[in-house]
Amino acid sequence: MQMCRLKSFIRRKRKKYRKSNSDYVAENVLSRDFYAEKPNQKMVCRCHRI
């Protein structure tokens, strides 16, 4: 490595994330009923990080 002038570096370890208890859980308004009589009446999205 010295002859080719190469250098190595140590990569940092990633932080370990621990799961936390959710403080606020929204109530289940839709109750898994996704049928809507009109368009744009019910809209759903998945939110992971707020």
N, CA, C and O atoms as CSV, one atom per row, in Angstrom:
chain,resi,resn,atom,element,x,y,z
A,1,MET,N,N,0.823,-1.192,0.000
A,1,MET,CA,C,0.000,0.000,0.000
A,1,MET,C,C,0.866,1.254,0.000
A,1,MET,O,O,0.482,2.275,-0.571
A,2,GLN,N,N,2.009,1.183,0.627
A,2,GLN,CA,C,2.874,2.357,0.658
A,2,GLN,C,C,3.484,2.610,-0.711
A,2,GLN,O,O,3.705,3.757,-1.100
A,3,MET,N,N,3.755,1.540,-1.436
A,3,MET,CA,C,4.345,1.714,-2.763
A,3,MET,C,C,3.350,2.361,-3.727
A,3,MET,O,O,3.743,3.173,-4.565
A,4,CYS,N,N,2.105,2.020,-3.621
A,4,CYS,CA,C,1.074,2.581,-4.507
A,4,CYS,C,C,0.467,3.856,-3.942
A,4,CYS,O,O,-0.400,4.464,-4.570
A,5,ARG,N,N,0.916,4.261,-2.767
A,5,ARG,CA,C,0.415,5.467,-2.095
A,5,ARG,C,C,-1.090,5.387,-1.829
A,5,ARG,O,O,-1.829,6.349,-2.034
A,6,LEU,N,N,-1.513,4.228,-1.372
A,6,LEU,CA,C,-2.918,4.035,-1.013
A,6,LEU,C,C,-3.082,4.223,0.483
A,6,LEU,O,O,-2.194,3.881,1.264
A,7,LYS,N,N,-4.209,4.764,0.874
A,7,LYS,CA,C,-4.513,4.947,2.284
A,7,LYS,C,C,-5.857,4.298,2.576
A,7,LYS,O,O,-6.757,4.290,1.736
A,8,SER,N,N,-5.976,3.763,3.760
A,8,SER,CA,C,-7.231,3.158,4.172
A,8,SER,C,C,-7.849,4.016,5.271
A,8,SER,O,O,-7.156,4.757,5.967
A,9,PHE,N,N,-9.126,3.902,5.405
A,9,PHE,CA,C,-9.802,4.626,6.473
A,9,PHE,C,C,-10.849,3.709,7.088
A,9,PHE,O,O,-11.384,2.815,6.433
A,10,ILE,N,N,-11.123,3.952,8.355
A,10,ILE,CA,C,-12.091,3.146,9.090
A,10,ILE,C,C,-13.435,3.850,9.028
A,10,ILE,O,O,-13.552,5.035,9.339
A,11,ARG,N,N,-14.441,3.099,8.622
A,11,ARG,CA,C,-15.779,3.679,8.557
A,11,ARG,C,C,-16.401,3.700,9.943
A,11,ARG,O,O,-16.185,2.802,10.756
A,12,ARG,N,N,-17.173,4.742,10.192
A,12,ARG,CA,C,-17.839,4.865,11.482
A,12,ARG,C,C,-19.001,3.883,11.557
A,12,ARG,O,O,-19.653,3.583,10.557
A,13,LYS,N,N,-19.242,3.392,12.764
A,13,LYS,CA,C,-20.370,2.499,12.980
A,13,LYS,C,C,-21.656,3.317,13.027
A,13,LYS,O,O,-21.679,4.444,13.520
A,14,ARG,N,N,-22.716,2.727,12.507
A,14,ARG,CA,C,-24.002,3.420,12.546
A,14,ARG,C,C,-24.592,3.359,13.946
A,14,ARG,O,O,-24.363,2.410,14.696
A,15,LYS,N,N,-25.349,4.385,14.279
A,15,LYS,CA,C,-25.983,4.425,15.583
A,15,LYS,C,C,-27.102,3.394,15.640
A,15,LYS,O,O,-27.825,3.192,14.665
A,16,LYS,N,N,-27.235,2.752,16.780
A,16,LYS,CA,C,-28.311,1.791,16.976
A,16,LYS,C,C,-29.517,2.551,17.514
A,16,LYS,O,O,-29.436,3.245,18.528
A,17,TYR,N,N,-30.616,2.406,16.825
A,17,TYR,CA,C,-31.836,3.074,17.251
A,17,TYR,C,C,-32.664,2.117,18.086
A,17,TYR,O,O,-32.787,0.935,17.765
A,18,ARG,N,N,-33.210,2.628,19.129
A,18,ARG,CA,C,-34.056,1.796,19.959
A,18,ARG,C,C,-35.501,2.222,19.778
A,18,ARG,O,O,-35.800,3.406,19.620
A,19,LYS,N,N,-36.374,1.262,19.802
A,19,LYS,CA,C,-37.789,1.545,19.622
A,19,LYS,C,C,-38.335,2.200,20.878
A,19,LYS,O,O,-38.009,1.806,21.998
A,20,SER,N,N,-39.161,3.197,20.673
A,20,SER,CA,C,-39.748,3.883,21.807
A,20,SER,C,C,-41.263,3.675,21.781
A,20,SER,O,O,-41.854,3.391,20.739
A,21,ASN,N,N,-41.848,3.821,22.918
A,21,ASN,CA,C,-43.303,3.708,22.998
A,21,ASN,C,C,-43.933,4.969,22.431
A,21,ASN,O,O,-43.472,6.080,22.694
A,22,SER,N,N,-44.984,4.789,21.659
A,22,SER,CA,C,-45.640,5.957,21.081
A,22,SER,C,C,-46.481,6.626,22.161
A,22,SER,O,O,-47.231,5.966,22.880
A,23,ASP,N,N,-46.348,7.919,22.262
A,23,ASP,CA,C,-47.078,8.668,23.277
A,23,ASP,C,C,-48.512,8.917,22.856
A,23,ASP,O,O,-49.422,8.907,23.686
A,24,TYR,N,N,-48.716,9.142,21.551
A,24,TYR,CA,C,-50.045,9.474,21.054
A,24,TYR,C,C,-50.414,8.513,19.937
A,24,TYR,O,O,-49.666,8.367,18.970
A,25,VAL,N,N,-51.546,7.865,20.061
A,25,VAL,CA,C,-52.056,6.982,19.024
A,25,VAL,C,C,-53.394,7.539,18.576
A,25,VAL,O,O,-54.299,7.714,19.391
A,26,ALA,N,N,-53.527,7.819,17.280
A,26,ALA,CA,C,-54.764,8.395,16.763
A,26,ALA,C,C,-55.862,7.341,16.777
A,26,ALA,O,O,-55.596,6.147,16.640
A,27,GLU,N,N,-57.071,7.788,16.939
A,27,GLU,CA,C,-58.192,6.857,16.954
A,27,GLU,C,C,-58.478,6.359,15.540
A,27,GLU,O,O,-58.175,7.040,14.561
A,28,ASN,N,N,-59.050,5.190,15.443
A,28,ASN,CA,C,-59.310,4.545,14.169
A,28,ASN,C,C,-60.648,5.063,13.614
A,28,ASN,O,O,-61.702,4.487,13.884
A,29,VAL,N,N,-60.594,6.139,12.849
A,29,VAL,CA,C,-61.803,6.773,12.334
A,29,VAL,C,C,-62.385,5.966,11.170
A,29,VAL,O,O,-63.602,5.802,11.081
A,30,LEU,N,N,-61.534,5.466,10.288
A,30,LEU,CA,C,-62.022,4.756,9.106
A,30,LEU,C,C,-62.461,3.325,9.417
A,30,LEU,O,O,-63.303,2.779,8.703
A,31,SER,N,N,-61.929,2.726,10.431
A,31,SER,CA,C,-62.220,1.331,10.771
A,31,SER,C,C,-62.028,0.430,9.566
A,31,SER,O,O,-62.800,-0.505,9.354
A,32,ARG,N,N,-60.995,0.711,8.772
A,32,ARG,CA,C,-60.633,-0.050,7.570
A,32,ARG,C,C,-61.759,-0.097,6.543
A,32,ARG,O,O,-61.835,-1.035,5.749
A,33,ASP,N,N,-62.628,0.903,6.553
A,33,ASP,CA,C,-63.690,1.023,5.549
A,33,ASP,C,C,-63.252,2.100,4.570
A,33,ASP,O,O,-63.435,3.290,4.827
A,34,PHE,N,N,-62.673,1.685,3.444
A,34,PHE,CA,C,-62.103,2.629,2.500
A,34,PHE,C,C,-63.057,2.958,1.357
A,34,PHE,O,O,-62.671,3.667,0.429
A,35,TYR,N,N,-64.276,2.468,1.400
A,35,TYR,CA,C,-65.237,2.761,0.340
A,35,TYR,C,C,-65.784,4.170,0.532
A,35,TYR,O,O,-66.180,4.543,1.636
A,36,ALA,N,N,-65.806,4.948,-0.544
A,36,ALA,CA,C,-66.336,6.309,-0.499
A,36,ALA,C,C,-67.394,6.459,-1.581
A,36,ALA,O,O,-67.241,5.937,-2.685
A,37,GLU,N,N,-68.457,7.167,-1.264
A,37,GLU,CA,C,-69.539,7.372,-2.226
A,37,GLU,C,C,-69.141,8.373,-3.301
A,37,GLU,O,O,-69.553,8.238,-4.452
A,38,LYS,N,N,-68.358,9.358,-2.946
A,38,LYS,CA,C,-67.926,10.401,-3.878
A,38,LYS,C,C,-66.402,10.386,-3.957
A,38,LYS,O,O,-65.741,9.919,-3.029
A,39,PRO,N,N,-65.839,10.889,-5.052
A,39,PRO,CA,C,-64.376,11.010,-5.096
A,39,PRO,C,C,-63.877,12.066,-4.108
A,39,PRO,O,O,-64.582,13.029,-3.807
A,40,ASN,N,N,-62.674,11.878,-3.616
A,40,ASN,CA,C,-62.009,12.789,-2.663
A,40,ASN,C,C,-62.777,12.922,-1.353
A,40,ASN,O,O,-62.680,13.948,-0.680
A,41,GLN,N,N,-63.533,11.900,-0.987
A,41,GLN,CA,C,-64.261,11.948,0.268
A,41,GLN,C,C,-63.394,11.413,1.416
A,41,GLN,O,O,-63.418,11.935,2.530
A,42,LYS,N,N,-62.632,10.364,1.111
A,42,LYS,CA,C,-61.719,9.803,2.107
A,42,LYS,C,C,-60.330,9.754,1.498
A,42,LYS,O,O,-60.143,9.262,0.385
A,43,MET,N,N,-59.363,10.265,2.233
A,43,MET,CA,C,-57.979,10.225,1.771
A,43,MET,C,C,-57.124,9.637,2.874
A,43,MET,O,O,-57.270,9.991,4.044
A,44,VAL,N,N,-56.232,8.740,2.496
A,44,VAL,CA,C,-55.416,8.023,3.462
A,44,VAL,C,C,-53.973,8.090,3.026
A,44,VAL,O,O,-53.681,8.012,1.833
A,45,CYS,N,N,-53.066,8.234,3.975
A,45,CYS,CA,C,-51.649,8.165,3.679
A,45,CYS,C,C,-50.944,7.509,4.852
A,45,CYS,O,O,-51.461,7.472,5.968
A,46,ARG,N,N,-49.756,6.993,4.578
A,46,ARG,CA,C,-48.945,6.409,5.637
A,46,ARG,C,C,-47.936,7.441,6.092
A,46,ARG,O,O,-47.167,7.954,5.279
A,47,CYS,N,N,-47.924,7.749,7.356
A,47,CYS,CA,C,-46.977,8.703,7.908
A,47,CYS,C,C,-46.059,7.963,8.869
A,47,CYS,O,O,-46.516,7.435,9.883
A,48,HIS,N,N,-44.774,7.921,8.560
A,48,HIS,CA,C,-43.812,7.239,9.416
A,48,HIS,C,C,-43.114,8.230,10.347
A,48,HIS,O,O,-42.933,7.973,11.537
A,49,ARG,N,N,-42.739,9.345,9.784
A,49,ARG,CA,C,-41.995,10.331,10.578
A,49,ARG,C,C,-42.699,11.666,10.505
A,49,ARG,O,O,-43.030,12.161,9.428
A,50,ILE,N,N,-42.915,12.226,11.650
A,50,ILE,CA,C,-43.564,13.541,11.669
A,50,ILE,C,C,-42.645,14.510,12.354
A,50,ILE,O,O,-42.979,15.687,12.489
